Amino acid sequence: MKTKLLTILLVAVIGSIQAQQDKLVTHFIFDKMSINPGKTGLDLYNGICATSIYRNQWDKVNGAPNSAILNIESNLSRFLPGGIGINFYHDAIGFSRQNNLLLNYSYPIQIGRAAVLGVGVGIGIMNFGMDPSWVPPTSAIDPTLPVGFAATAVDANFGLYFQAKDYYVGLSSTHLTESDLTKAVATVTQSYQTARHYYLMGGYKFKDVANGIIDAQMLVRTDFIKFSADLNARYLFKMDGKDAYGGLSFRTSDAIAVMLGYSPIPKFQVGYSYDITVNKLASVSRGSHEMMVKYCYFIPPPPKTKARHPRML
């Protein structure tokens, strides 16, 4: 039984390292700009938003994925066209650590009166490192065992994001450079090949449903080796005059999640989700926890000045 449990954990963690180069988050609705730069600042007229997400996946499983995300985006239309943003995320899986830092820019193209297409690009760096601890080590230089290393390379994303009044559709790709992070350590050459990922996202808001709004969204991701999809629906409503939501989310071959969110003050929002594991780790995992915090600030419009005719002075 113990051997079987260790085998399941090892397969799950190694599979995550190979197939989940991009992080998985239940709150992807608040993390669109990191996987689709076309979304950057698109709905923020003269505003700036900061969003942070932390995910503890497969709680109580050693070496399971942990992700931390920070997105800062703005649309300073008063000064320049388009949206700009900075995206940073840290992903830890088993022995490996991955850090991405990208600068995004999105150019809006007006389509009709109520729709806009954001064409965006993100350029930055990716750092990948591995620091394995083998017990017991068979040899200090055993070539069959990976050794610690770290390498950095250029990274780039591209995305198209179409947004209308009540719905949106996005198509994007990450890791366009498919960089090969290689470093020689002693007599062993270690490498990590980034894989290009493709994303399709979409959503629709059903208004006036029991005095609230149903916000349904979908995210499909693939690297043409593995496929996964997220489907979620949130019910947006007022609680004591303040914005709140509750919802459900489903990720194929992984989990079913409960989502809750609340805005204690204007422009500030907190969210929490609990994922119930439905794959092979269900017997040993206590689920996954995720926290989201978002704050937005909008630049006040310039004061209006009244002009007087010289004769009226």
Buried (B, 14 or more C-beta within 10 A) or exposed (E): EEEEEEEBBEEBBEEBBEBBBBBBBBBBBBBBBBBBBBBBBBBBEBBBBBBBBBBBBBBEBEBBBBBBBBBBBBBBBEEEEBBBBBBBBBBBBBBBBBBBBBBBBBBBEEEEEEBBBBBBBBBBEBBBBBEEEEEEEEEEEEEEEBBEBBBBBEBBBBBBBBBEEEBBBBBBBBBBBEBEBEBEBEEBEBEBEBBBBBBBBBBBBEEEEEEBBBBBBBBBBEBEEBEBBBBBBBBBBEEEEEBBBBBBBBBEEBBBBBBBBBBEEEEBBBBBBBBBBBBBBEEBBBBBBBBBBBBBBEBEEEEEEEEEEEEEE
